[in-house]
Amino acid sequence: SGTIGAGVVAKSAPDGYTLMVAPAGTHTINPSLMKLPYDTIRDFTAITIIARGPLVLVAHPSLNVGTLPALITLAKSRPGQIVAASGGNATAGHLALEMLMLMSGARFLHVPYKGNAPGLVDTLAGHTQIMIDTPSTSIPQIRAGKLRGLGLTSAQRNPLTPDLLPICEALPELKPFDVSTWFGVFLPAAAPKPVLDAYNAEIKTWLDDAKTKERFAQMAGFPAYGTPTQFKDFVDSQIALWKSVIDKEGLKMDVN
């Protein structure tokens, strides 16, 4: 879950030559689930977020549900019987599933896989019935009719899937459900401010480039930018959000 790379960066010299491009889970989920060899807040300097994107809730056609309300109704009538795959414990898909259960009151049987790919393979085969997956792998299966798309985890719609509603639109009582995958860039703590500002400015130029925006759109994501202060505040808020979900659901890692 990114902890090995993060540990290397945390112990690196703050000279600007070592950076980390971190997914959301590494900096905002792992601290509440793992005994880390570093402090997520103290040992890093936030530069900027660079990308955000939704996940997609999909269902195997054999489940015979075509909408999110239908899935939630069915799950409540069969608590713990509908099997939900994920790419592994503490991944974004797993935590989005936990938030869905927490907010809707429905209960699914979570089965973590060693990566999204094997989880999706079993969902396509009908061995598991639902999954919250990445758009790049699930959207082609929806278009091919092999899976049914039930909702986006983000609060915003996505141009690649104009007919797929955000979960909080499909079920307004679930507002403010809003889970996005994201990537951000960090330096080791105590990085000089001129180095921090230079990286932030260069990354903003790259994110503003039309080719960058086009490439991100192909992956169902959106370029995102923030000042170091804005990004740090966002990371802090995400840590608090996921700690709340993890504590309320009583989640534990199998191995620490």
CORLINKA-V665626 format. One line per field, one symbol per residue. ss: DSSP state (H for helix, E for strand, - for the rest). A space follows every 50 residues. Layout:
# CORLINKA-V665626
ss->???
This chain:
# CORLINKA-V665626
ss->--HHHHHHHH--------EEEEEHHHHH-HHH-----------EEEEEEE EEEEEEEEEEHHH----HHHHHHHHHH-----EEEE-----HHHHHHHHH HHHH----EEEE---HHHHHHHHHH----EEEEEHHHHHHHHH---EEEE EE------HHH----EHHHH-HHH-----EEEEEEEEE----HHHHHHHH HHHHHHHH-HHHHHHHHH--EEE----HHHHHHHHHHHHHHHHHHHHHH- ------
